[in-house]
């Protein structure tokens, strides 16, 4: 168990350290030829494309290829599991439609590419590397898949505290992001084990980012004003919390419906009978 936990911690630290490189790159691009929004998106894409290559290498090195479904990436199972996520995407897309249509084409294109690479790198890191590492660690526990999904998703949620570097006064909002990211991380784990392919949750992750991340398309001044708004909007927070709780339970349900033995066997883990 200790070996896998140590690897998990090292991967998380390396992931966060590499993402930090985005900041100096963004500053360099902003000081040269690009507007701040364009520079942010270009730096995000560049850093994460490199990260994708590194994570794919790591997935292969750790023998997680079969678990992630990358040995037969064109095959999916239980596609109906994605329906609730598509409803979620539809709601977000409809609410932000005016933002999309009023955004410059080059900004919208870069934003779309950015959401795709973010979805891929985060799914490959947390569901392709950390999730199976935890399964190996807890293979002999009563519910290894569920335990591993919650732990890896909690690590995924905690990374969102990095947003405090950009929004130091938005503690309540960032803490909400951590909770929501953890909840939807469990859903992605469930979606992965049900569809037996990491590419589908990666695509859904990208679509959710595209649907609900439209704030990055707004002018810097407008986005800043939204962030600096003080107080808790309970009218929004309560229904959102209920919705994400449903998302969390949906992930738990899919995990409990999965075959523990098949999943563990894909990772070549020997369990104690």
Buried (B, 14 or more C-beta within 10 A) or exposed (E): EEEBBEBBEEBBEBBEEBBEBBBEBBEEBBEEEBEEBBBBBBBBBBBBEEBBEBBBEBBEEBEBBBBBBBEEEEEBEBEEBBEBBEEBBEEBBEEBEEBBEEBEEEBBEBBBBBBBBBBBBBBBBBBBBBBBBBBBBBBEBEBBBBBBBBBBBBBBBBBBEEBBEEBEEBEEBBBBBBBBBBBBBBBBBBBBBBBBBBBBBBBBBBBBBBBBBBEBBBEEEEBEEEEEEEEEEEEEEEEBBEBBEBBBBBBBBBBEEBEBEEBBBBBEBEEEE
